[in-house]
Amino acid sequence: MNNEKSEQYQARLKKLEILQGNGEDPFKITKFDVNSYSEDIKANFESLEGSSVKIAGRLTRRRSMGKVSFADVLDSKGTIQIYLKLDSLGESEYKKFLDFDIGDIVGLEGKVFKTKREEISVNVEKITLLAKSLQQLPEKFHGLQDTDLRYRRRYLDIITNPKVKETFIKRSLIVKTMRNYLDSLGFIEVETPMLNLIAGGALARPFVTHHNALDMDLFLRIAPELYLKRLITGGMDKVYEIGRQFRNEGISIKHNPEFTTMELYQAYSDYQQIMELTENIIVECNKGVGNSSEIEYQGEKINLSAPFEKLSMIDAVKKYTNVDFGSFVGDDFESKKAARSLGLDRFGKDTWGEILMMVFEEKVEENLFQPTFIYDFPADSSPLAKCKPDNRHLVERFEFYVTGRELANAYSELNDPIDQRKRFMEQLRARESGDEEANLPDEDFVVALEHGMPPTGGLGIGIDRLTMLLTGSPSIRDVIIFPTMKSVKD
């Protein structure tokens, strides 16, 4: 039934109309001077007992017994019980309170006390309706169970499921901790464009939009990398950005079309130094949300105390498949043969490096439940990373894995403009052959490199996946406050 036609809705609407007719429209009230919150009152009861407080929040439960009523008020920090007596409020005000509905927003003034059952409460001396709830909260306030509705109407999810609010408070703490830690190391936070002429900095399919005044198509950014490295060229030796990225790809428990990353660049460093920095960031963020070094994720224990395990990609593949890609480096034929021996015969990838990457993704990733750095990636998968000095088939790159998911990605950044232009051209040929995720050439970035960029280490960390890990959340939608959803009609 349409809520606007339901009996509940009409009854609440009628109450509002009566209030408005009596000159008591709650929506005309512009403020309420809150000076106390539920959890603070409970935590400081001994010093506050008998004191007058002003609190505001949503009515979530009520028990009326004639001339006495108890109710619960939910504010931004938690829930507290309130106590109301006809004798204290007066008949008119008490009757008004009895006409309030669960879900209404109220402001109240009263004294802090403890009931006979030892529950810290507020003895209400004055109560004001601040906003009328025309819609009914989920039945019996037991929490929103419909997953789709939880994500679509997150405000109800937060009202009815206290752990949801806790998750997003922890997400904020993770970002704050990361920002404070990087600032303490001398990094400068910057902002780079979200509307890009060229979608670069990652292998991904972009969203396209159109700028009317300039009459040209633009891409929503897939990564801030190329702009941040321009700043390194300009002499800003330590920079980072925390912000949204947009990739026109699938949706899953690990993927959302818009997501948040922290990306940083440090001049005069390589991927080994960035690996140590990454380890420290993860440990600091875990502490920042109040976790111990051993956490639980979906029933499994994870040890987040440093140092974390470190494996080259070749060694990781060898460990989990017994196939040594290091024994036939650069041999495309042998790599295909090895992949077939592992039951992988759906090639869209033809080179040794591409097949090594495929085998790793199909046979190794899921095994990396404990924190693990995988380093030395095939050059074919990393058009922006610097090759190892002794092996042109590998680049100085690592990814950080935990719970079988990639959480961070880092390079010793390519700063050779001639090599970079060549790799861009290779990516362009791949794109013209049908690879929509291949990088578009960014000639302006190459020109920046031609002015000289120092040796640099770069890092990207997925804030959403890190929050999933540190809050025990099974899906990325649980940690993005408003995830991308299909339209209701679909």
For each residue, the residues with C-beta under 8 A, 3 or more apart:
1: 5 6
2: 5 6
3: 6 9 135
4: 9
5: 1 2 9 10
6: 1 2 3 9 10
7: 10 11
8: 11 12 136
9: 3 4 5 6 12 13 134 135 136
10: 5 6 7 13 14
11: 7 8 14 15
12: 8 9 15 16 101 132 133 134 135 136
13: 9 10 16 17 134
14: 10 11 17 18
15: 11 12 18 19 99 101 132
16: 12 13 19 20 25 26 132 134
17: 13 14 20 21
18: 14 15 21 22
19: 15 16 22 24 25 26 129 132
20: 16 17 23 24 25
21: 17 18
22: 18 19
23: 20
24: 19 20 129
25: 16 19 20 28
26: 16 19 29 105 128 129 130 131 132
27: 131 132
28: 25
29: 26 32 128 130
30:
31:
32: 29 54 56 107 128 130
33: 54
34: 37 54 55 56 75 107
35: 53 54
36: 40 41 48 53 54 55
37: 34 40 41 55 75 76 77 78
38: 41 42 55 57 73 74 75 77 78 79 80
39: 42 43 77 78
40: 36 37 43 44 77
41: 36 37 38 44 45 48 53 55 80 112 120 122
42: 38 39 45 78 80 120
43: 39 40
44: 40 41 47 48
45: 41 42 48 49 112 114 120
46: 49
47: 44 51
48: 36 41 44 45 51 53 112
49: 45 46 112 113 114
50: 111 112 113
51: 47 48 111 112
52: 109 110 111 125
53: 35 36 41 48 109 110 111 112 122
54: 32 33 34 35 36 107 108 109
55: 34 36 37 38 41 73 75 80 107 108 122
56: 32 34 73 75 105 106 107 108 130
57: 38 73 74 75 76 105 106
58: 73 74 75 103 104 105 106 133 159
59: 62 71 72 73 100 101 102 103 104 105 106
60: 72 73 74 79 102 103 137 141 159
61: 71 72 102 141
62: 59 69 70 71 72 100 102
63: 69 70 71
64: 68 69 98
65: 68 69
66:
67: 85 86 87 94
68: 64 65 83 84 85 86
69: 62 63 64 65 83 84 94 97 98
70: 62 63 81 82 83 84 121
71: 59 61 62 63 81 82 84
72: 59 60 61 62 79 80 81 82
73: 38 55 56 57 58 59 60 79 80 81 82 106 108
74: 38 57 58 60 78 79 159
75: 34 37 38 55 56 57 58 78 79 80
76: 37 57
77: 37 38 39 40
78: 37 38 39 42 74 75 162
79: 38 60 72 73 74 75
80: 38 41 42 55 72 73 75 120 121 122
81: 70 71 72 73 115 119 120 121 122
82: 70 71 72 73 108 110 121 122 123 124 127
83: 68 69 70 110 113 115 121 122 123 124
84: 68 69 70 71 88 89 94 97 124 127
85: 67 68 88 89 94 123
86: 67 68 89 90 91 94
87: 67
88: 84 85 123 124 125
89: 84 85 86 93 94 97 124 125 126 127
90: 86 93 94
91: 86 94 95
92: 95 96
93: 89 90 96 97 126 127
94: 67 69 84 85 86 89 90 91 97 98
95: 91 92 98 99
96: 92 93 99 100 129
97: 69 84 89 93 94 100 127
98: 64 69 94 95
99: 15 95 96
100: 59 62 96 97 104 106 129
101: 12 15 59 104 132 133 136
102: 59 60 61 62 133 136 137 141
103: 58 59 60 133 135 136 137
104: 58 59 100 101 129 131 132 133
105: 26 56 57 58 59 129 130 131 133
106: 56 57 58 59 73 100 127 128 129 130
107: 32 34 54 55 56 127 128 130
108: 54 55 56 73 82 122 124 126 127 128
109: 52 53 54 124 125 126 127
110: 52 53 82 83 122 123 124 125 126
111: 50 51 52 53 122 123 125
112: 41 45 48 49 50 51 53 120 121 122 123
113: 49 50 83 120 121 122 123
114: 45 49 118 119 120 121
115: 81 83 118 119 121
116:
117:
118: 114 115
119: 81 114 115
120: 41 42 45 80 81 112 113 114
121: 70 80 81 82 83 112 113 114 115
122: 41 53 55 80 81 82 83 108 110 111 112 113
123: 82 83 85 88 110 111 112 113
124: 82 83 84 88 89 108 109 110 127
125: 52 88 89 109 110 111
126: 89 93 108 109 110
127: 82 84 89 93 97 106 107 108 109 124
128: 26 29 32 106 107 108
129: 19 24 26 96 100 104 105 106 132
130: 26 29 32 56 105 106 107
131: 26 27 104 105
132: 12 15 16 19 26 27 101 104 129
133: 12 58 101 102 103 104 105 136 137
134: 9 12 13 16
135: 3 9 12 103
136: 8 9 12 101 102 103 133 139
137: 60 102 103 133 141 156 159 160
138: 141 142 143 144 145 156 160
139: 136 142
140:
141: 60 61 102 137 138 160
142: 138 139 145 160
143: 138 160 161
144: 138 149 150 153 156 157 160 161
145: 138 142 150
146: 149 150
147: 150 151
148: 151 152 485
149: 144 146 152 153 156
150: 144 145 146 147 153 154 156 157 161 164
151: 147 148 154 157 477 482 483 485
152: 148 149 485 488
153: 144 149 150 156 157
154: 150 151 157 158 164 481 482
155: 158 159
156: 137 138 144 149 150 153 159 160
157: 144 150 151 153 154 160 161 164
158: 154 155 161 164 165 168
159: 58 60 74 137 155 156
160: 137 138 141 142 143 144 156 157
161: 143 144 150 157 158 164 165
162: 78 165 166
163: 166 167
164: 150 154 157 158 161 167 168 478
165: 158 161 162 168 169
166: 162 163 169 170 471
167: 163 164 170 171 467 471 473 478 479
168: 158 164 165 171 172 479 481
169: 165 166 172 173
170: 166 167 173 174 289 467 470 471
171: 167 168 174 175 463 467 471 479
172: 168 169 175 176
173: 169 170 176 177 288 289
174: 170 171 177 178 285 288 289 463 466 467 470
175: 171 172 178 179 242 262 463
176: 172 173 179 180 288
177: 173 174 180 181 284 285 287 288 289
178: 174 175 181 182 242 262 281 284 285 288 461 463
179: 175 176 182 183 189 242
180: 176 177 183 184
181: 177 178 184 185 280 281 284
182: 178 179 185 187 189 240 262 264 281
183: 179 180 186 187 189
184: 180 181
185: 181 182 238 277
186: 183 238
187: 182 183 238 239 240 264 266
188: 236 238 239 240
189: 179 182 183 239 240 241 242
190: 228 231 236 239 240 241
191: 241 243
192: 221 224 227 228 241 243
193: 196 221 227
194: 220 221 243 244 246
195: 209 211 218 219 220 221
196: 193 199 200 218 219 220 221
197: 216 218 219
198: 219 440 441 442
199: 196 204 206 219 220 221 222 440
200: 196 222 223 225 226 439 440 442 445
201: 221 222 223 224 225 226 384 439
202: 222 223 225 245 247 439
203: 381 383 437 438 439
204: 199 222 223 247 248 249 437
205: 247 248 249 436 437
206: 199 219 220 221 222 246 247 248
207: 219 220 246 247 248 257
208: 217 218 219 220
209: 195 217 218 219 220
210: 215 216 217 218
211: 195 214 215 216 217 218
212: 215
213:
214: 211
215: 210 211 212
216: 197 210 211
217: 208 209 210 211
218: 195 196 197 208 209 210 211
219: 195 196 197 198 199 206 207 208 209 222
220: 194 195 196 199 206 207 208 209 246
221: 192 193 194 195 196 199 201 206 224 245 246
222: 199 200 201 202 204 206 219 245 246 247
223: 200 201 202 204 226 245 261 263 460
224: 192 201 221 227 228 241 243 245 263
225: 200 201 202 228 229 263 384 458 460
226: 200 201 223 229 230 442 445
227: 192 193 224 230 231
228: 190 192 224 225 231 232 239 240 241 263 264 265 458
229: 225 226 232 233 265 413 445 448 453 456 458
230: 226 227 233 234 445 448
231: 190 227 228 234 236 239 265
232: 228 229 235 236 237 239 265 267 413 453 454 456
233: 229 230 448 449 451 452 453
234: 230 231
235: 232
236: 188 190 231 232 239
237: 232 266 267 268 454
238: 185 186 187 188 264 265 266 267
239: 187 188 189 190 228 231 232 236 264 265
240: 182 187 188 189 190 228 262 263 264 265
241: 189 190 191 192 224 228 262 263 264
242: 175 178 179 189 260 261 262 463
243: 191 192 194 224 260 261
244: 194 258 259 260
245: 202 221 222 223 224 258 259 260 261
246: 194 206 207 220 221 222 257 258
247: 202 204 205 206 207 222 257 259
248: 204 205 206 207 257
249: 204 205 255 257
250: 255
251: 255 256 257 484
252: 255 476
253: 474 475 476 477
254: 405 465 476
255: 249 250 251 252 259 476
256: 251 259 464 476 477 480 483 484
257: 207 246 247 248 249 251 484
258: 244 245 246 484
259: 244 245 247 255 256 462 463 464 476 480
260: 242 243 244 245 462 463 464
261: 223 242 243 245 460 461 462 463
262: 175 178 182 240 241 242 460 461 463
263: 223 224 225 228 240 241 458 459 460 461
264: 182 187 228 238 239 240 241 458 459
265: 228 229 231 232 238 239 240 413 456 457 458 459
266: 187 237 238 269 273 274 277 456 457 458
267: 232 237 238 454 455 456
268: 237 454 455 456
269: 266 273 274 455 456 457
270: 273 274 396 412 455 457
271: 274 275 375 396 397 398 410 411 412 457
272: 275 276
273: 266 269 270 276 277 457
274: 266 269 270 271 277 278 398 410 457 458 459
275: 271 272 278 279 310 373 375 398 410
276: 272 273 279 280
277: 185 266 273 274 280 281 457 459
278: 274 275 281 282 373 400 408 410 459 461
279: 275 276 282 283 306 307 308
280: 181 276 277 283 284 306
281: 178 181 182 277 278 284 285 461
282: 278 279 285 286 304 371 400 407 466
283: 279 280 286 287 293 304 305 306
284: 177 178 181 280 281 287 288
285: 174 177 178 281 282 288 289 466 470
286: 282 283 289 291 293 295 304 470
287: 177 283 284 290 291
288: 173 174 176 177 178 284 285
289: 170 173 174 177 285 286 470 471
290: 287
291: 286 287 295 304 470
292: 295
293: 283 286 303 304 305
294: 301 302 303 304 305
295: 286 291 292 301 302 304 469 470 472
296: 299 300 301 302 472
297: 300 302 403 469 472
298: 403 472 474
299: 296
300: 296 297 369 403
301: 294 295 296
302: 294 295 296 297 369 370 371 402 403 469
303: 293 294 370 371
304: 282 283 286 291 293 294 295 371
305: 283 293 294
306: 279 280 283
307: 279 310
308: 279 370 371 372 373 400
309: 370 371 372 373
310: 275 307 372 373 375
311: 315 316 319 372 373 374 375
312: 315 316 374 375 376
313: 316 317 356 357 360 374 375 376 377 378
314: 317 318 324 325 326 356 376
315: 311 312 318 319 326
316: 311 312 313 319 320 360 364 368 372 374
317: 313 314 320 321 323 324 325 356 359 360 363 364
318: 314 315 321 322 323 324 325 326
319: 311 315 316 364
320: 316 317 363 364 367
321: 317 318 342 359 363 364
322: 318
323: 317 318 338 341 342 359
324: 314 317 318 327
325: 314 317 318 328 329 335 338 352 356 359
326: 314 315 318 329
327: 324
328: 325 331 334 335 338 352
329: 325 326 352 391 393
330: 352 393
331: 328 334 335 352
332: 335 336 350 351 352 355
333: 336 337
334: 328 331 337 338 352
335: 325 328 331 332 338 339 351 352 355 356
336: 332 333 339 340 347 350 355
337: 333 334 340 341
338: 323 325 328 334 335 341 342 355 359
339: 335 336 342 344 345 347 355 358 359
340: 336 337 343 344 345
341: 323 337 338
342: 321 323 338 339 359 362 363
343: 340
344: 339 340 358 359 362 363
345: 339 340
346:
347: 336 339 350 355
348:
349: 354 355 357 358
350: 332 336 347 354 355
351: 332 335 354 355 378 380
352: 325 328 329 330 331 332 334 335 355 356 378 380 393
353: 356 357 378 379 380 381 393
354: 349 350 351 357 358 378 380 381
355: 332 335 336 338 339 347 349 350 351 352 358 359
356: 313 314 317 325 335 352 353 359 360 378
357: 313 349 353 354 360 361 377 378 380 381
358: 339 344 349 354 355 361 362
359: 317 321 323 325 338 339 342 344 355 356 362 363 364
360: 313 316 317 356 357 363 364 365 374
361: 357 358 364 365
362: 342 344 358 359 365
363: 317 320 321 342 344 359 360
364: 316 317 319 320 321 359 360 361 367 368 374
365: 360 361 362 368 401 404 405 406
366: 404
367: 320 364 404
368: 316 364 365 372 374 401 402 404
369: 300 302 402 403 404
370: 302 303 308 309 402
371: 282 302 303 304 308 309 400 401 402
372: 308 309 310 311 316 368 400 401 402
373: 275 278 308 309 310 311 398 399 400 401
374: 311 312 313 316 360 364 368 377 398 399 400 401
375: 271 275 310 311 312 313 396 397 398
376: 312 313 314 388 394 395 396 397 398
377: 313 357 374 381 382 385 394 395 397 398 399
378: 313 351 352 353 354 356 357 381 382 393 394 395
379: 353 382 385 387 392 393 394 395
380: 351 352 353 354 357
381: 203 353 354 357 377 378
382: 377 378 379 385 395 397 411
383: 203 423 424 426 427 439
384: 201 225 411 413 414 420 423 439
385: 377 379 382 395 396 397 411 412 413 414
386: 395 396 411 412 413 414 415 416
387: 379 391 392 394 395 396 419
388: 376 391 392 394 395 396
389:
390:
391: 329 387 388 394
392: 379 387 388
393: 329 330 352 353 378 379
394: 376 377 378 379 387 388 391
395: 376 377 378 379 382 385 386 387 388 411 412
396: 270 271 375 376 385 386 387 388 411 412
397: 271 375 376 377 382 385 409 410 411 412
398: 271 274 275 373 374 375 376 377 409 410
399: 373 374 377 406 408 409 410
400: 278 282 308 371 372 373 374 406 407 408 409 410 461
401: 365 368 371 372 373 374 404 405 406 407
402: 302 368 369 370 371 372 405 407 469
403: 297 298 300 302 369 469
404: 365 366 367 368 369 401
405: 254 365 401 402 465
406: 365 399 400 401 409 462 465
407: 282 400 401 402 461 462 465 466 469
408: 278 399 400 459 460 461 462
409: 397 398 399 400 406 459 460
410: 271 274 275 278 397 398 399 400 457 458 459 460
411: 271 382 384 385 386 395 396 397 414 457 458
412: 270 271 385 386 395 396 397 455 456 457
413: 229 232 265 384 385 386 453 455 456 457 458
414: 384 385 386 411 419 420 423
415: 386 420 449 453 454 455 456
416: 386 419 420 449
417: 420 421 446 447 449 450
418: 421 422
419: 387 414 416 422 423
420: 384 414 415 416 417 423 424 445 446 449
421: 417 418 424 425 441 443 446
422: 418 419 425 426
423: 383 384 414 419 420 426 427
424: 383 420 421 427 428 439 440 441 442 446
425: 421 422 428 429 441
426: 383 422 423 429 430
427: 383 423 424 430 431 438 439 440 441
428: 424 425 431 432 438 440 441
429: 425 426 432 433
430: 426 427 433 435 438
431: 427 428 434 435 436 438 439 440
432: 428 429
433: 429 430
434: 431
435: 430 431 438
436: 205 431
437: 203 204 205
438: 203 427 428 430 431 435
439: 200 201 202 203 383 384 424 427 431 442
440: 198 199 200 424 427 428 431
441: 198 421 424 425 427 428 446
442: 198 200 226 424 439 445 446
443: 421 446 447
444: 447 448
445: 200 226 229 230 420 442 448 449
446: 417 420 421 424 441 442 443 449 450
447: 417 443 444 450 451
448: 229 230 233 444 445 451 453
449: 233 415 416 417 420 445 446 452 453
450: 417 446 447
451: 233 447 448
452: 233 449
453: 229 232 233 413 415 448 449 456
454: 232 237 267 268 415
455: 267 268 269 270 412 413 415
456: 229 232 265 266 267 268 269 412 413 415 453
457: 265 266 269 270 271 273 274 277 410 411 412 413
458: 225 228 229 263 264 265 266 274 410 411 413
459: 263 264 265 274 277 278 408 409 410
460: 223 225 261 262 263 408 409 410
461: 178 261 262 263 278 281 400 407 408 466
462: 259 260 261 406 407 408 465 466
463: 171 174 175 178 242 259 260 261 262 466 467
464: 256 259 260 467 468 476 479 480
465: 254 405 406 407 462 468 469 476
466: 174 282 285 407 461 462 463 469 470
467: 167 170 171 174 463 464 470 471 473 479
468: 464 465 471 472 473 474 475 476 478 479
469: 295 297 302 402 403 407 465 466 472
470: 170 174 285 286 289 291 295 466 467
471: 166 167 170 171 289 467 468 478 479
472: 295 296 297 298 468 469
473: 167 467 468 478 479
474: 253 298 468 478
475: 253 468 478
476: 252 253 254 255 256 259 464 465 468 479 480 483
477: 151 253 256 480 483
478: 164 167 468 471 473 474 475
479: 167 168 171 464 467 468 471 473 476
480: 256 259 464 476 477 483
481: 154 168
482: 151 154
483: 151 256 476 477 480
484: 251 256 257 258
485: 148 151 152
486: 490
487: 490
488: 152
489:
490: 486 487
